[in-house]
Amino acid sequence: MVTVRFFAGARAAAGSAEETLPADLTLTSLVDTLSARHGERMARVLSVASFLVDGLACHDRETPLRSGATVDVLPPFAGG
């Protein structure tokens, strides 16, 4: 399983701080799964979010997510 942790607007769209998904997903398929599960609001957040996989920025969305990985969903933050 992969743990997905939501922050800020992603947490609001998901209605929870985290959830688990199967480990056989890529980041692209994880985004598709979360969008289908949580609807248009989540899809909008995910379209502008950054992703950390085990604490490192993930730029290759086709890399398989290994079992035990943690994916952080980070929407753009505002403030000063």
FENHU-V951667 format. One record per backbone hydrogen bond with DSSP energy under -1.0 kcal/mol. NH is the residue of the N-H (numbers start at 1). CO is the residue of the C=O. E is the energy in kcal/mol with one decimal. If there is no record, write none. Layout:
NH|CO|E ; NH|CO|E
This chain:
2|21|-3.2 ; 3|69|-2.5 ; 4|19|-3.3 ; 5|71|-3.0 ; 6|17|-3.1 ; 7|73|-1.3 ; 10|7|-1.9 ; 12|8|-1.8 ; 13|9|-2.2 ; 14|10|-2.3 ; 15|11|-2.2 ; 19|4|-2.0 ; 21|2|-2.4 ; 28|61|-2.4 ; 30|26|-2.2 ; 31|27|-2.4 ; 32|28|-2.1 ; 33|29|-2.5 ; 34|30|-2.7 ; 35|31|-2.4 ; 36|32|-2.3 ; 37|33|-2.3 ; 38|34|-2.5 ; 39|35|-2.0 ; 43|39|-2.1 ; 44|40|-2.4 ; 45|41|-1.9 ; 46|42|-3.0 ; 47|43|-1.6 ; 48|45|-1.3 ; 50|74|-2.8 ; 52|72|-1.9 ; 53|56|-3.0 ; 54|70|-3.2 ; 56|53|-1.4 ; 58|51|-2.5 ; 63|60|-1.2 ; 65|25|-3.0 ; 68|1|-3.3 ; 69|66|-1.9 ; 71|3|-3.1 ; 72|52|-2.6 ; 73|5|-2.9 ; 74|50|-2.9
